[in-house]
Amino acid sequence: MPFIDVINAFERDRGWVRYQIESFNNFIDYGLQKIIDEVGLIDIGQDGFEDFKIKFGKIRVEKPMVKEADGSVRLIFPNEARTRNLTYIAPMYVEIIPVFNGIQERSEDVHIGDLPIMVKSKLCNISEMSSDELIKHGEDPADPGGYFIVNGTERALVLIEEIASNKPIFEEGDDGSIKVRVNSERSGFKQRHLVEMSAYGEITISFANIHRLPIVVLLKALGVETDKAVCDLITSEERILNSFYINLFESNIISTEEAIDFIGRKLKISEDYRVDRVSQILDRYLLPHLGQESADRARKAKYIARIVKRTIKVQMGEAPKDDIDHYSNKRLLMSGDLLENLFRSILLGRWGLIAKMTYNYQKLIKRGKIPSLQSIIEANTVTKQILSSLATGNWIGGLTGVSQRLDRSSYRKTISHLRSVVSPLTTTQEHFRARQIHPTEWGRLCPAETPEGSSIGLRKHLALLSEITPGISAQKEMEIMKLVENKCK
């Protein structure tokens, strides 16, 4: 088969940006509801008033609509949004269940904001149209979709390259030290950890606001109290323990209480609430992907012990180090992932929708008014923050250039732009190894298409016939692991 026929078949059967559209559809079907389920029961009452809580139920997103000057609401199509400088957007409604004094009242569907809709996604009004119908509505039948329309401007969410989460990566320093990076992620919250082993064998860990904490102190703070228990948790191999013993000699902590007190003094926390604050750090910020409850500390201690064992083996030359530029150690964030992180921040952030809703309710109650559910929810806040990120490209987590104006110079440039991959590394520094072509990029990324200048090697493009496989949920992963375990027995 000629190569041009292969390309045409790929465009017809798979599509150039199918992965972006599927990612957005997955966000609509599962991502939004997952974030709503994280909210749980919200106590928005106030001392001196009756017990009032609200519970979030199902969320739904309707078709893109436009509200005319006369107040009428109707469906809108992408070409009309372009020509009238409108936003291709759809309203979001969530089921809210009031709970008075422990008794659930009748639920109510409340408008919590509007969500920009990706062209050609399942909610797009032209997604099921034939070629003739598309032409009738002013659309190009060959247009791939996969972008948004904000104030009449077509905006594309580029693919963001990042280090794989929840995976320890072992590297060797120039001075003979070993560094282990772990990006622990849970429900959009990401905490970076760095375990370092010096050339002399001292092992420390840095995370949150804690810098270079001796690893033995952390293990004892997690409940592994005795030196023997620490050694037994790491390994029974004598040669590895011989390299680890220096860490026991450097630490004179003999109990969990002393370890917690040591961490509190290192962070300069007042003695009055030192235990509570350190416990909160250990539960919430230490390896959150393993759990965020005190019952999960044993799992965290075992995980850290395995990292320590592997670190010593890497330094001894008995285990291979990792290549951080290997593409198995990287992941690409697609439109659904980016929007999920943004919506979670807007909903659950310190000054997010939930916090403002609680504030509005308490403010009206103080004035002697009984507010409706819709009146305490600032739907415009959600809409404005989403549109602001799409219009400027500034995203949660300090990312910039995530949303870009779609290049319409030619059809090929449009496809190329929709398949671009951007590294979060700054363009002002060398990053020589990150800019070089890695062998594992073969068949995944184009080796030639990258801009000249400071962005060279940091902005890339997918290879012509490459696709991106979606990830799986933690629940699905556990089901697969149990299935494999049962078959191995």
N, C-alpha and C positions, 0 to 999 in steps of 0.2 A: 504494500500500500504506500503510495507517495506520501511524503511528510506533510504536504499541504492538506491531504485528506485526513491525516491524524489530527492536525490542528483544528480543522473544521468539525470533526467528530467530537473533539474535546469541548469546543465552544458550544456545540449543540447539546451534547448529553450531560456534561458536567458544569460548564459555565466558568467564566474567569474569576468571578467573585462569589461563588456559591458558598464558600466557607464563611464569608462575612454575613451573608443573608441567613444561613443556618444558625450562626452564633447569635444574631439578633432575635431570630425566632425562638431559640432556646431561652434567651433572656425573658422574652414575653411569656413563654409557657411555664418556666420553672424559676428563673432567676428572681423575678419580681416577688413571687409568692414566697420564695425562700427568705428574702429579706423581711417581708411582712411577718413571717412566722418567728423571726428572731426578736421581734418587738415584744411579744408576750403580753402580759397583763400590765397596764400602765396605771399607776396610782396618781391621779391628778387632783385629788381632794386636798383639803387644807385643814390644819388644826382648828377645831371649833366649829367645823361644818360636818355634814353627813359624809359617810364613807362613800366615795365615788371613784370607780375605776372604769377603764374602758379596755376592750379587747378587740384586736384587729382580726378580721376573718379573711374572706376571699377577696382578691383584687382582680379587676378586669380592665382591659384597655379596649376602647371602642375604635371605630374606623376614623381616619382623618376627616375633620370637619372644619368649616369656617363660619364665623358668626358675622352676619352682615350688619350694616348700620341700622337697619330697621328692626333688628333683634332676631331675625330668622336665622336658623341653623341648618346647614345642608352639607352634603359630602363635597369634598374638594379633591381635584386631581393634580398631579405634580406640575403639569404644564401651566395650569392656572396659578399655582403658587409661584412659579418662576416669573411669569409675566406681570403679576400684580404685586410682586415683592412681599409675598406672604410666607408664613412658616407652615410647612407640611406637618401638622401636629394633630394629636388625638387626645381626648380626655381620659384620665384614669380615675376609676372609682374603687373605693375599698369599703368593704362591709365592716361597720363598727358596732360593737355590741356594748351598750352601757351596763354596768354592774353596780347597783345601789345596795349597800349593806350586804353584799354577798349574793344578791339575787339578780340574775340576768334579765334585762328588759328586752324589748323588741329591737331587733337590729335595724340599722339604717345605712343605706348606701350614700357615701359622702364623696364629693369631688375633692381629690387631694392634689391635683395639678394636671398639667398636660405633658405629653411625651412626644418628642419628634419621632416620626415613623420613617424607617428606611425604605427607599424606593425599591419595589419588587419583593418586599418581604410579605409575610402572610397577611398582615393587616393593611398593606397598601391597596388602594382602590383599583389599581391596574394589574395586580399580580396574576389574575386569572383571565385576562383579556387575550383575544387572538390578535394576530398581526393587523388585520383590518380594523379591529376596534381600537388598537393602540394608535394607528394612524389617524383615526377619526378624532381621538382625543389629543392630537398633537404630539404624540410620542414616537420615538424611533424604535421600531421593533428589534433592532440590534443592540439597543442600549442595555448594558448588563445590570444596571441598578447597583445596589450596595452603597449608596450614599444618602445624605440627608439634604433637605432644603430648608435653610434658615433665612428668613427675610429676603426670599427670592434668590439667595446664593446657594449654590451646590457645595456642600461640605463633606469631605471624606475623612473617615477615621482610619489613620494608618495603623499598620501592625507594629506593636511595640515589643522589642526584644528584651527579655529579662532573664536573670539567672533562675533556674528551676527552684521552686519552693520545696521545703520539707525534705531536703536532700543534702547531707554533709558532703562538702567538696574539700579534698585534702590537697594542699599545695606546699611546696618546699621553698623557703626563703633563701636568699643569697648567703646568709650567715649560718646556714645549717639548721635554722628553726623550721618548724612545721606549723602551718596555719590552716585551720579548719573553719570554713564558712558555712553557716546554716541559716537560711532564710525561712523562718518558721511562720506559716500563714494559717489563719483560721478565720473564716467568715469575712474575708476582705482585710482583716487586720494582719499586718506583717511586722514581725520583729526580727531584726538581724542579730545574729550571735557570731562571735569570733573566739574560737579556742586556739590558744597559742602555746606551743611547746618550744622552749628555748633550746639552744645547743647543749646546755648543761642539764636539761631534763625537767626544768620547772614548767608546770602546766597551769595556765590561767584561762579565765573565761571573761568576756565582756559582752554585756547586753543591757538594754534599757539605759539607765544612768550609772550602771555599775561598770567600772573599768578595772581590768586585770585582777579579778577576784581569784584567789587560789582555788583550784578545782576541789581540793579536799574539803575546804570550808563549805563550798556549795553542796557537796554530797552529804556532809553531816547536817547541813541545814535542811536537807530534804528527808532526813530521818535515818540515814545510814550512820549510826553513832560511833561505832568502834573502828579502830584502824584495821582490825582483822576483817570486819564486815565490808569495809571499803575494798580491801584487796580481794576478798572472795567474790565481790560483785564484778570486779574488773576482769580477773582471770585467775587460773590456777597454774599458769606457766611461769616457772621460776625466773627465766631469763627476762621476761617482760616485767615482772614485779621488781627485779633488781634495778631496772631503769626507772621504776615508779617510786621507789622508797624515799628518794630525796624529797618528794612532795610531802611525805609524812613527817620527815624531820623538820621541814620548814614551818609546819603548822603545829601549834600547841593547843588546838581546839579539841576538847574531849567530849562534848555533848552537843545536841541539837540547839539547846538554849544558848550556849556560848557562841555557836556558829551564827545564829540569828542576831545576837547582840553584836558580833563582829561586823556583820553586814550593815546593821543599823548605824554603828559608829563610823564605818567607812563612808556612808551616805550622809553623815551628820544629821541624823534624825533624832528628834527629841526623845528622851527615854520614856516619856509618858505614853506615847503611842508607837514606840519603836517596833514592838512585836507585830502589831496589826499591819503596819505599813510594809514591813519586810515580808510578812506572809502574803500580802496582796501582790507584791512584786513577784514572788516565787510562783504564785498561782496564775496570775493574769499575764505576765510578761515573759516568763521563762518557758520556752517551747510550747506556745499556746496550741499548736496543732495536736499535741498529745493530751490536751484537756486543760481546763482552767478552774478545776476544783482541787481542794486539799487532798482528796482521795487519789489524785493523779500523780502525786509526788513520787511514788514508788516507780511508776513507769518512766518518769523523767530521769530519775537517778539511774535506772538501768540503761536508758538511752545514752546518757552522758558517759557511763562506764564503758559502753561499747565504743564510743568515739575515742575515749582515752586509750583503749586497747589498740584500736586501729592506728591512732596517731603514733604510738610508740613503735608499732610494727613498721610504719612507713619510715620513721627515722632510722630504724635498724636495717632497712632495705628488704624487709620480708613481705611487704605489701606495696602495691604500686600506688604512686601518687596520681591525682586527677589532673586533667587538662581543662581549665575553666573555659577555654575557647571551643572545646569539643561540643558539638551541637546537641548531644544527648543531655548536656548540662544546661541547656537553654530552653526557654518556652516563648511562644508568641502570644501576646494578648490581642484578642480580636475585639470586635465591636461590642459583643455581649458582655465580655469580661470587663471592658472599660466602663460601660454604662452601669454595670452592676456595682462596681466600686464607687462610682459617682453617686448613684441613687442611694446606696447605703450611707454614704457620708452625709448627704442632704437630709436623710430621714433620721439617722441615729447620732449625728454629730453633736458636739457640745452645744452649738447654737442651731441645731437642726429643727425639723418640723415637730418632732415629739416635744422637745424642750419649749418651743414657742407655743405649742398647743397647751401645755401645762401652765405656762405663764399667763396666757390669755384667759384661761378658765378662772384661775385664781384672782386675776385682776377684776373680772366682771362680777365674781361672787362677792368680792369686797364692796362693790358698789350696790349690792342688793339685787342683782339681776341673775336670772337663771338662763344661761346661754344655751343656744342650740348647738349640736355637734358641728354643723357646718360653719357656724360663726366663729368657732375657736380654732379652725384650721385655716391657715393662710396658704391657699392653693397657689396664689401667685408667686410665693417664695420658691416653691419647688420648680415651677415652670421657668422663672427667671434664672435660677442657678444652673439648670440644665442647658438653657439656651445660651447663657453667658459662656459656659465651658465649650460648647460647640462653636460659638462665634469667634472666640479668642484662641482656642486650642490649649488653654491652661487647664490642667487636670489635677485631680486629687493626687497627693503624693509628690507634689513638686514637678510633675511632668509638664513639659511645654511642647508645642507643635504637634499635639495629638490629633487635633482637628485642623484640616487644611482645605483651602479653596480648591475644588476639583479642577484639574488642568483639562481644558476642552480644546487645546490647540489642534489636536487631531484625534482620531479614534484610538490609535496606538498609544498616544501619550495618556489618554484617559485610562485605558486598561493598565498601563504601566504604573500610573499614579495609584490606582486602586489596589495594586499588588506590591506597593512599596513597604519596606521594613525599616524601622528607625531604631537605632540603639540609644539608650538613655545616657550614654557616656558623653561628657562635655566635649565640644569640638575644639576648645582652646588648649587642650593637653594632647600629648603625643599619642598615647595608647597604641604603640606600634603593633603589638601582637593582636589587639582587637581589630585593627584595620586590615590585617593581612588575611588572605584567603585561607581558610582551614580546609583540609581534605574532606572533613565530614559535611561540608556545605555542598559537595558534589550532588547534583540532581535536585537540590533543595533551593539554593540561591544562585542567581546569575553571577558568574565570575567577572563579567565585564561592565555591567550596567551600574555604575556608581558615579556620583558627581565629582568633579575635580575640586581642589581647594581643601578647606578645613574639614569638610564633611566626608571626604573620601574614605571609603571602607566602613563608615558608621551609618550611612544611608544606603540600603541595598534594595534588591527587588527579588521576588520569588522567581525561580526558574519557570520556563514557559509552561510546562505541563505538571507542575507540582501543585499539591493540595495540602491543606492543613487538617489533621484529624482532631476532632473535639476531644476534650478530656472527659473523664467519668467522675461521678460523684463518689464521695467517701463511702456511702452506703453500698453502691454498686461494686466498689473495689473490695469491700469486706465480703460481699456475696461471692465474688470470683475467688478470693483467697480461701474461703471456707469450702467452696466446690473443689478447688485443687487439693486442699488438705484431705478432704474425704476420699478423693480418688487415689491419693498416695497411700492411704492406710491399708 
